[in-house]
Amino acid sequence: MNPEPTGRLVPTPSGFDLILTRTYRASADDVWASVTEPERTARWFGPWRGEAAPGRTIEVQMAYEESAPWFPARIDACEPPRRLAVSTQEEAGSWSLELLLSETEGATEVRLIHHLTSTDQLGSIGPGWEYYLDMLTASRTDGPRPDFEDYYPSQKAYFESLV
């Protein structure tokens, strides 16, 4: 498999937004469930635990990473079924992420926005999000899971060229 990278980089007043999209023939409510319900997120990213609400912190497992680590994620905004914003803070740095869903004529577009203050690691971040969004697609279609080796390092140059 040779997945094509789809991400684009948009300058912002505070840095850059890495934006990736996928579209599903489904309602926004159904897609929202895929990205917020722990049983469904477990199928493509990993489960989460805790009391989810804006301003609260949950723990999320990266089930498809080596050692399947858990990490804290603060819910900055939750506006079902349209917007979810989370931020993480750990040794490797902090991430600010948004998922925006919009439904038109029975199809829902998911827009993942990774708010970046630096593009230093874009060559590894971009392929990672392409992989996870394709994992989401596979979980929704019961298709085969993608292999991360098909994304990295082959997509690294594409994402680095966006800078």
C-alpha positions as CSV (number, residue, x, y, z in Angstrom):
1,M,0.0,0.0,0.0
2,N,1.2,3.5,-0.8
3,P,-1.1,6.0,0.8
4,E,-0.9,9.6,-0.5
5,P,-0.3,12.3,2.0
6,T,-3.1,14.8,2.3
7,G,-2.0,17.2,5.0
8,R,-1.6,20.9,4.4
9,L,0.2,23.6,6.5
10,V,-1.4,27.0,7.1
11,P,0.4,29.9,8.8
12,T,-1.4,31.4,11.8
13,P,-0.5,34.3,14.1
14,S,0.9,31.9,16.7
15,G,2.6,29.4,14.4
16,F,1.1,26.9,11.9
17,D,-1.9,24.6,11.6
18,L,-1.4,21.2,10.1
19,I,-4.8,20.3,8.7
20,L,-5.8,16.8,7.5
21,T,-9.3,15.8,6.4
22,R,-11.3,12.6,5.8
23,T,-14.9,12.3,4.6
24,Y,-17.4,9.6,5.6
25,R,-20.8,8.7,4.2
26,A,-22.4,8.9,7.6
27,S,-24.1,11.4,10.0
28,A,-22.1,13.7,12.1
29,D,-23.5,12.0,15.2
30,D,-22.2,8.6,14.0
31,V,-18.7,10.0,13.2
32,W,-18.7,11.9,16.5
33,A,-19.2,8.6,18.3
34,S,-16.2,7.1,16.5
35,V,-14.0,9.9,17.7
36,T,-15.4,10.3,21.3
37,E,-16.7,7.0,22.6
38,P,-13.9,5.0,24.3
39,E,-15.0,1.6,22.9
40,R,-14.9,3.1,19.4
41,T,-11.7,5.1,19.8
42,A,-10.1,1.9,21.0
43,R,-10.5,0.5,17.5
44,W,-8.4,3.1,15.8
45,F,-6.4,5.1,18.3
46,G,-6.8,3.7,21.8
47,P,-9.3,3.8,24.7
48,W,-9.6,6.6,27.1
49,R,-10.7,6.8,30.8
50,G,-11.9,9.4,33.1
51,E,-14.7,11.9,33.5
52,A,-14.9,13.7,30.1
53,A,-16.0,17.3,30.2
54,P,-14.6,20.7,29.1
55,G,-11.8,21.7,31.5
56,R,-11.3,18.1,32.8
57,T,-8.4,15.8,32.0
58,I,-8.8,12.3,30.8
59,E,-6.2,9.6,30.2
60,V,-5.8,8.3,26.6
61,Q,-3.9,5.2,25.5
62,M,-2.0,5.1,22.3
63,A,-2.8,1.5,21.8
64,Y,-1.0,1.2,18.5
65,E,2.3,2.6,19.6
66,E,5.2,0.7,21.1
67,S,4.5,-0.1,24.8
68,A,0.9,1.3,24.3
69,P,1.5,4.3,26.6
70,W,-1.2,6.3,28.5
71,F,-1.0,10.1,28.5
72,P,-3.2,12.9,30.0
73,A,-5.3,15.0,27.7
74,R,-7.2,18.1,28.8
75,I,-10.5,18.7,27.1
76,D,-10.5,22.3,26.1
77,A,-13.8,22.3,24.2
78,C,-16.5,19.7,23.5
79,E,-19.4,20.8,21.3
80,P,-21.1,17.6,20.1
81,P,-21.2,16.7,17.3
82,R,-19.2,19.5,15.8
83,R,-16.0,20.3,17.7
84,L,-13.6,18.6,20.1
85,A,-10.4,20.4,21.2
86,V,-7.8,18.8,23.5
87,S,-4.3,19.6,24.6
88,T,-1.6,17.5,26.0
89,Q,1.5,18.3,28.1
90,E,4.3,15.8,28.6
91,E,8.1,15.5,28.6
92,A,8.2,15.6,24.7
93,G,6.3,18.9,24.7
94,S,2.7,20.1,24.4
95,W,0.2,19.5,21.6
96,S,-3.0,21.4,20.9
97,L,-5.5,19.5,18.7
98,E,-8.9,20.1,17.3
99,L,-11.4,17.9,15.5
100,L,-14.1,19.7,13.5
101,L,-17.0,17.8,12.0
102,S,-19.3,19.2,9.3
103,E,-22.2,17.2,7.7
104,T,-23.5,18.0,4.3
105,E,-26.0,15.8,2.4
106,G,-25.4,12.6,4.4
107,A,-21.6,12.9,4.4
108,T,-19.4,14.1,7.3
109,E,-16.1,15.7,6.9
110,V,-13.6,15.3,9.7
111,R,-11.0,18.0,9.9
112,L,-8.1,17.3,12.2
113,I,-6.1,20.5,13.1
114,H,-2.8,20.2,14.9
115,H,-1.9,23.7,16.1
116,L,1.9,23.9,15.9
117,T,4.2,26.5,17.4
118,S,7.1,25.0,15.4
119,T,7.5,22.9,12.3
120,D,10.6,21.1,13.6
121,Q,9.0,17.7,13.8
122,L,6.5,18.0,11.0
123,G,8.2,15.2,9.0
124,S,7.1,12.7,11.7
125,I,3.9,14.3,13.0
126,G,2.3,14.5,9.6
127,P,2.7,10.9,8.6
128,G,1.5,9.9,12.1
129,W,-1.8,11.7,11.7
130,E,-2.3,10.3,8.2
131,Y,-1.8,6.9,9.7
132,Y,-4.3,7.5,12.5
133,L,-6.9,9.0,10.3
134,D,-6.6,6.0,7.9
135,M,-7.0,3.8,11.1
136,L,-10.2,5.7,11.8
137,T,-11.4,4.9,8.2
138,A,-10.5,1.2,8.6
139,S,-12.4,1.1,11.9
140,R,-15.5,2.6,10.3
141,T,-15.4,0.3,7.2
142,D,-14.1,-2.9,8.9
143,G,-11.3,-2.7,6.4
144,P,-7.7,-3.8,7.0
145,R,-5.6,-1.8,9.3
146,P,-2.9,0.3,7.7
147,D,0.7,-0.4,8.4
148,F,2.7,2.5,9.8
149,E,5.7,1.6,7.7
150,D,3.6,2.7,4.7
151,Y,3.5,6.2,6.1
152,Y,6.9,6.8,7.7
153,P,9.5,7.5,6.5
154,S,8.0,7.6,3.0
155,Q,5.8,10.6,3.7
156,K,8.4,12.5,5.7
157,A,9.8,14.5,2.7
158,Y,6.3,15.6,1.7
159,F,5.5,17.1,5.1
160,E,8.9,18.7,5.4
161,S,8.4,20.3,2.0
162,L,5.3,22.1,3.3
163,V,7.4,24.4,5.4
